[in-house]
Each structure stands twice: as structure tokens, then as C-alpha cells.
């Protein structure tokens, strides 16, 4: 049986972690090593996660600093490499897995295709909004799409950047809230790019996969629930700053744009963040 590490990055989300672990404990057909990485939560939250790990027979690792999503998950991935795991499941604490064969389905897809580096599934919110698979990031011209987005009619079942979620196929990008990684791939690229603290991790991973000559697959029949609560994300202005910083890293290091194109993309992203920040302050 294939040994798979299931990595949960906790940041003040011990209650969600407990629910996520309970779902993972009911997964069938796989040997799961559940690893909870605490990303410098409040003391009481870190203690709760540590107790959960002890109660459920999981591995608990306390990060020495909160350097963001990628760096925190890398702590768990390096531990998985030491265990000799072939695959690793990255799962946000607020993920739920009602299908007992969910992880086994993703692993079967990866075993079937040796060139697949990442496998994602259908992911829905409690409201039924589909979050996978994502479209490929375009060039600098696409970076101005936010302007017309203000006037486009919103879809009822998904977001504008989501591709066909009805059928299984090779895709360009999947959500970072839940995905299965081939460990040999992630080790070969030196793990996730730790220059980003938050946001744009999916776009960067997508290009890393492409540059290695590997692929991503999306499975329509496997479904997980992303029980995310929007109003718990924190200060929206700070989030936009993080997003801008991460997007600039993507533009400079992973986009296919010329120097002029990168300059235009950055100009557009700066205008977008300024506009959204202004609207948020006016709303307050």
C-alpha cells in the first residue's frame, strides 16, 4: 500500500484541524501519515493542536516562525521526505472529505500517469461553489481583466477563473487548499517557493510543473468540501498587500512576459490593489 503523508498547516484553527483529522482517519485504501504543522499559532491554539495530534496518533511539528503558507507546508513536506513517502496530500484545516475513497482516488490517478506531478479534485464550498480546476494565468494583457470584471455578470456555480469542473482531464492549475503532490517532483524543485507569504501559490506551482515537463490532472468524481468562512480571513487591506507582493514575485520569476510586459502587469496589479483598497475604505 502506498504511503502518503497528509499535511495540515494549522494557524489558530485547532477546531477545524480536529474535524479535518476525523475525516482523514476514515479514508480507506491508503496508508496515511497525518502531519500537523503549527505555524506559530496563539499558545492555546498550538496546545490544542498538539493535544489533538497526541490523541489521534498524528505527528505534530511546531514551526520556528510563521513564514507563510508555502514555508509552513514545506516543514511537513521535508518530514514526509524523511519518512520515504511517495505522495503528500496538502490539506487546509477547513477541508472535509465525505468520500472515504477520496485520497485513494487521487493516488490511483497519480500512479496511472508517471508524468503527473499534481492531482486535484472537485472542491466545493458549503454553498455549492466549485473551486477547481483553475485556468492558466495569461500574459500581461490578462492582468487588466479586473477592470471588465466589475461589469461582468457573476456565475452562480463557480468563479470566472474556474475551468470545466464536470469532466476528468489534464488541467493547468488547481487550488492550493487541497492537492496531492508527487514527492519526487516537489523535492526536485526544492519544495514550494518560500518567497511568497500568502497567495499566488497555485500560479507559481503551475509554472513549476510546466517547467519540469510534467502535468497536473483534475478528477471530477472525487469531491471535497472547503468549509471556508469568508469573514474569518482578517484585515482585507493587509491581504491585498500580501497578494500584490506575491503577484510581483510570480510576474518577475514565473511569467512568460517580456520586460515591458512585466512592467505593464505590475502597473495593472498596483492599480487594482489601490482601487480595491480605496473601495474597502469607502465601504467602512
Secondary structure by P-SEA (a helix, b strand, c coil): cbbbbbbbbbcccaaaaaaaaaaaaaccccccbbbbbbccccaaaaaaaaaaaaaabbbbbbbcccccaaaaaaaaaaaaaaacccbbbbbcccccccccaaaaaaaaaaaacccccbbbcccccccccccccccccccccccccccccccbbbbcccccccccccccccccccccccccccaaaaaaaccccccccccaaaaaaaaaaaaaccbbbbbccbbbbccccccccccaaaaaaaaaaaaaaaaaccccccaaaaaaaaaaaaaaaaaaaaaaaaac
